[in-house]
Amino acid sequence: MTSGLDIPPAWIAADWGTTQVRVWLLAADGTVLARRTSDKGMGRISPDAYEGVLLELIGDALPIEGKLDVVICGMAGSRQGWSEAPYAATPCPPPSIDMATHVATQDARLNVHILPGVKQMSPADVMRGEETQIMGVTARDAQFDGVICLPGTHTKWAHVQAGQITEFATFMSGELFNVIGDHSVLRHSVGRDGWNETAFRNACVKAIENPNTLMQSLFGLRAEALVADLSPEAARATLSGLLLGAELTAAQSYWDSSDVTIVGENALSQAYAAALATQGKTPRIVDAEETTLNGLKAAHSHLQESQS
């Protein structure tokens, strides 16, 4: 089988998440030659399956002789992943190749390095993958000083100063949205798609101004659907707004007096931007995939320096 590439890749970058894997085949100058994905994320495979999944994605592009560098971030380095990579402790720069775990492989053509995560001792918190996105931001702006918001199932807010992650906090708003919308009594009222921007913004403001009423407001969605014909689209947007408003209240020390950069250009990132806009903030939004790749490129650059 041939790779279909005009030139062979100089190295491989990979972001191994819980549900999916993204790999990029790159030229020596960083140009992306090909992008490939798989649904075999950490949550769906056993530790002994990682090399096989990687070979399914890039085996056709491996050299006949010699080794190909593979730099991986994300959940491949978790305790349940391919090989546990250590955590760097805050305050710290986003950890790079000097702390990476080198993984022994059966295929001698693979030279695999898994980047570390970051831990915070008090209050206890951890991240895997987001630190590489933070490195992607600081690689493009060495003077970055501010807050980076990384929306997702478990959203991270991180203070970054003088190239160091000084503190961060994780919020389960995304997971709570899914659990409440799919498994609570609100599943009968909350739509699976559609949106109402006005309802979302109003709910954000309500949760921020009256955080003590959150639990009551949640059941209010069921009541409004029964007695006031609240639409499934408005209920969905209101649920999201209530949870993001509660998150912004808890994360106020991060965004209140700092410039905010949001990593991601999908609907969730736009929702975070809209929520911050209700508080007079205008965040900068940068592309999540590009930022991840920039972080992996920075790590590979350090690997090349160590090998030279």
N, C-alpha and C positions, 0 to 999 in steps of 0.2 A: 504494500500500500504506500502511495506517495502522499506528501503533505499538501500538494497543490500550491506551494509557495514558490515564488520566483527566486528567492534567496533563502538559505536556511536561517533559522533564528540564532541570535547570539546568546540569548538567555530567555528564561521563562519567569513571568510574574504571576502570582496566584493569590486570590482572596478566597479563603475557605470558610464559608459561613456555616450556620447551623442547618440551613435548608438547601443551600445551593453553593456551587463552586464556580468561580470565574477565573479563567486563565488568559493571559496575553502572551503571544509569541512576539518577541521584540528583536529588532535589529540592533547593532552595536550603538547606533546613534540615538536609540530610544524610540524609533518609529515602530508603531504597532503593525506587525505583519498580519496577524490574525487574532481574533477573539473567540474563545470557545467557552461553553457553559455546560454544567451538569446539575441535575437535581440531587446528586449524592453528597449532600452536606453532612456535617458531623453527626447530626441527629438521626441519620438514616443508614450509617455504615458502622462497622466495627473497626477497631484500630488496625487490624491486619489487612484491611481492604483498601487503605489509602493509596499505596503504591499502584495497585491495579487500576484504581479510578484515574490516577494521574496519567498512567500509560494509555488508558483509553482516550484521554484528551490530547496527549502530545506525543504518543509513541511513534507516530508516523513522521514526526519532525526531528527525532533524535538523530545524532550523527552515527555513522557506522563505527567510528572510533572516537575516543576522547570522551570528555564529560561536558554536560550542559548544566550551567547554574540554574537552580530553581529557588526563587525567594518567595516564601509564603507568609501571609499574615492571617490572623483570625483564629477560628476555633480548631484548626488542625493542631494548634499548640495547647489546647485545653487538656484537662486531666482525662477526659473521655476521647481525646483526639488521637492523632497519629503518634505524637511524642510530646510529652508535657514540656512546654517552654517556660522558663522562670518568669516571674514578675519583677519589673523594676519598681522601686518604691518612690513615691512622691516625697518631696519635690525632685523632679528628674526631667532631663530632656526626653523626647519620645525615643524609646530604646531602638537601637539599630542593630546592625549585623554583628557588632562586637559582643552582644549578649545573646545572639541567636543560637538555637539548638541545631546542631548538624545531625541529620538523620541518616543512619545506615540503610542502604537500599540493596535489594537483590540485583537490580539492573545497574551495572557498573557505570553506565553512561549518565546516571543522575547524580547531581551534586546538590542535595536538598538542604536548605536552611529555613527554619521556622522562626519568625520574629517573636520576641517576648510580648507579653501584655504589660499592664501597669496596675499596681495595687496601691491602695491608700489605707493606712492603718487606723486612722481615727478622723471621721467615722469610717468604718470598714467599707471598702468599695473596690471593685475590680473592673477592668476593661480588657477586651481582646479584639483587635482589629481597628477600633477607633483611634488608638494611639498612632497607627500608620497613617490614618487620614489627617490627624493633627500634624504629623511629620510632613505630610503633603502640603499643608497650609504654610508651615514655617519654612519649608524648602523653597517656596516661591516668594516668601516675605520674611527674611531673616530678622527683621525688626518688629515682627508681629507682637503686639501687646494688647490683649483683650480677651474676649470670651468666645469660645467655639461651642456651638450647639450642634449635636449630632443626632438628629431625629431617627427614631426606629421603634421597634417593639419595646426596647429598653433604652430610652433616650439619655444621652450623656450631655452634661454641661461642664465645660472645663475652663478654668482660668489658666492662661498661658502668658508668662512674663519672662522676658530675656531668654527665650528659647526653652523655658522650663514649664512643664505641667506642674503648677503649684498646688492645685486642688481640683477635685471633680466630684460630681454627684450624678447618680443614676436614678431615673424615674420610670416606673412601670406603666405609665399612662397608656401606651400602645397595647400592651397585653391586657390591661384592665378593660380597655375599649372592646377588645375582641371577646373577652370572657363575659362581660356584662351583656354585650349585644347578642352573643350566641347562646349563652347558657343561663341567664337569669330571666326573671319574669318580663324584663324589657325586650326580650327577643320577639315578643308578640307585637311590639310597637315600633321597634327600630328597623329601618330599611337596610338592605344589604348594599344599596347603591343610591345614587342621587345626593343632592346637596342643597342646602339653603344657607347662603352666606350671611344673611341678616340674623338668622337664628343662631348661627355659630358665634358671631361676634357678640351678640347680646348675652349668650350663655357664658362666654369668656369673662365679660365685664361683671356679670352677676356672681360668678364664682370667685373673682378677685375681690370684689367689694363685700361679699358676704360669705366668706369661706366656711363659716360654721353651719351653713344651711345646705352643704353639698349633699349629704345623705338624703335629706328631705327632697331636694331638687331632683335627684335621680328618680325616686318613685313618682315624682310629679309628672315625669314623661309618660308613665303608664296611665296615670289618672287623666292627663290631658288628651291622650289618645282615645280614652273611653268616653269622656264627657264633653270634649271640646274639638273633636275631630282633628287632632294634631296629625299631620301627615307623616308617613314613614321617613320621608326625606328630611323634614324639619326635625324629627326626633333624632335621627342619626347625627345631624349637624349639631344639635343641642347637646347630645351626649358627649360628642367630641369637644365642644366648647367648654362644657363644665369640667371635664377632666384636664384639658389644657390650661384652663384658668386656674384650677387648683395647683397644677404643676408650676405655673408662673409665680403664684403666690409663694410656694415653697422655695423656688429658685431665684427669688427676687435679688438676693445678694450677688448673684452672677450677672444679671442683665441690667439692673437698675442704673448703675453708674459706669458701665463699660460699653464699648462698641461690641456688637455681636455679629459673628460670622456663622451662618447656617450652612452645613455641608449637605447638599442634596438639592435637586431641582424637581422632585416629584410632588404629588399632591400633599403629602404629609409635611414636607418642608414649607410649602406655600401656606399650609394651615398654621404652622408655627410663626411664620412671618406675619400673617394676618392677626394672630393672637397678640404678638408683640406690638403691632400697629395700634391696637386698642389702648396701649399704654404709652403711645407717642414715640415708639422706637421704630427705626428703619434699618433692619438688619441687611447685611450683605449676604447674598446666596451664591455659593460656589458649587460646581458640579461634583457629586459624590464619587462617581467612577473615576473621573480625571484626577481628583484629589487623592484617592486611594492609590492610583497608578503612580502619581508623583511621589508619594511616600515610598512605594516599593522601588522606584527608580533611584531615590536617594539612598536607600539601604543597599541596593546593588552597587552603586557607585562606591560606597564604603567597602564592600566586599572586594571590588577590583583593586582598590587602594591597598587592602591588606594582603592581596595576592601578588602585588607587584614588587 
